[in-house]
Amino acid sequence: MEELIKRILIELGENPNREGLRRTPSRMAAMLRYLTQGYSADIDKIINNAVFREDYQEMVLVNDIDFYSLCEHHMLPFYGKCHVGYIPAGRIIGLSKIPRIVDVFARRLQVQERMTTQIAETLMKYLQPAGVAVVIEAQHLCMMMRGVEKQNTLVKTSALYGIFRDDLRTREEFMTLIANHKS
């Protein structure tokens, strides 16, 4: 990867041997490996048997999960907040596992729409809950730095499964909770 990055620097008109750039190929390679570590993540190991039987049937909501990802179209960052809710059907998950699941899918070359669905489908698979709702709010540097160059655009996506899709009151409760928690 370092040789490819050196070639990119040369194609950009830079000298990869100048002092400020000598270590850039190795730093950039390490950075790319870190930002895409979600490809090698094992969801089973991350969840690590932290699914527990519990007769709780009300909404569980984890708000404002910070994430950073790379747009697969331009490899520029997009970042924001992810809100995850579910209604258990006899099984709950350790709360820290939800942000870890978000990170697995954020740490890949990604589109926000797919990431939203992947998080929701993973929770549906492992918990088999009455429903899952995921909302992601993000800013995309590919929209801010190039192309349309709009600095204050916020992209929102949602994935609603089970009762969150079928029951309007449940969906409204979730949407109200994520909208009203901020001051």
N, C-alpha and C positions, 0 to 999 in steps of 0.2 A: 504494500500500500504506500509506503514511503516513497518509492521510486515513482509511482503514479502521481503523487502529490508534487514531487520535484518537477515532473513534466508539466503539470498544470501551472506551476509558478513560472516556468520558462515560457509557456504559451501565453501567459498573461503579460509577458514582457519583463519579468522580474529575474533577478539573479539569486538562485537558491543558495549560493555560497556566500552571499554577503552576511555580515555579522547578525543582523536582526532576523534573518530567515534561516540560518544554518540548522536550527533545531525545530523549525516549523513543521517539516514533514513528519517527524516523530510525534510532536505534540498534537498535530492534527489527526494523525492515525489513531492515537490513544483517545482523543476526544470523540472521534467517530465510533470507535468500538464501545466507549462508555454510553454514548447517546443511542446506540442501537442494541444494547444488551438484552432488550426484551425478546429478541429472536432466540436467544439461548436459555431464556427463563423457563422453568418447569412449574406450571401452575400447581401441580400436585405437591411439589416440595414447598412452594410458597404458602399454600393453605395448610400444609403440615398437620392434617387431622384436626384442625381448629374449627370443625363443624360439630355443633353440639345439639343434642335433643333438648328442646325447650318448648313448653306449651305457651308460647307468647304469640299473640295474633294481631298485634298492633304494628303500626309502621315503625321501621327502623330507618333512620336517616343520617347519613354522613355528608355534611355540607362542606363546601369550600376546600376540596382536595386540590392543592396546587399540582400542576403538571407542566412539563415541557416536552415537546415533541418536534419532529422534523417533517415538514411537508414532503411527501414523496415526489411532487412535481418539480420543485426547485431546490429541495434540501435546505430550505430556510426554516427557522424555528416558527412554531406556533405554540402559544402558551395560554394558560388560563386556569379556570376552576372547573372541577367536576363535582356534581351533586349526585349521590346515589341513595336510593331508597328501596326498601323491599318490605314485603309483608310475609312473615314466616308462616310456614304450614308444618310446624313441628320441629324445624331445624333453624338454628341461628349460626352465624359465623363470628369468629373473633373480630372485633371491630378494626384492629390494625391490618387485617388482611384485605379490607376493601381498598385502602389507598395503595397497597402493594399490587393488587390486581390492576388498578388504574395505571400504575407505573409500568407494568409488564407491557401493556399495549401502547402506552405513550412512548416507550423506548424502542420504537421501530420507525422506519420510514412509513408515514401514515397519512391518511386523510381523516379529518375529524368525524365524518359521518360513519366510517367503518369502525373507528375507535369506540364511538358511542355504543354501537351495536355489539362489538366484541365484549365489552365490559358487562353489558346486560345479559348477553347469552351465557357468559361464564358463570354469573351468579345464578341464572336459571338452572344451569346444568348441575352445579354443585349443591345448591340449596333446595331445589324443587319447591320454591315458595309459591304463595298465592299470586305474587306478582313482583316485578322489578321495574323501577324507573331510573333512568340515567339522563341527566341533562349536562351538557358541556357548553361552557361559554369561553370563547377563545379569541385572541387577537393573532393575526397571521402576518408575519413579516413579509411574506410574498405579496401581500396586498398593501403593505405599508411602505416598503422600500423600493418596489419596482411596480411595473404595470399600472394599476389604477391609482396607486400612491394615496390611499385614504388612511389617515392616521388614527381615527377614532372609531373604526368599524369593529363591531363585536359580532362574531358568528356564534349562533346558538343552535345546538342540535339536541334531539331527544330520541330516546328509545323507550317505549312503553310496552310492557308485557303483562299478560294475565289481567289481574284486577285493575291495574293502572290503565290498561287500554279499554277494558270492558265497563268499568264503573266510573261515571263522570265525577261523583263526589270524592272518590279516592284520588283520582287524578287531580282534581282541584285542590284537595288538601295538600298534596305533595307540592304542587306548583305554588301555592300560597306560602307554605313553609319555607321553600327555598327563596322566594321573593322577599319575604318579610323579615328574615333573620338579620339582615344588614341594617345598620343604623345610619 
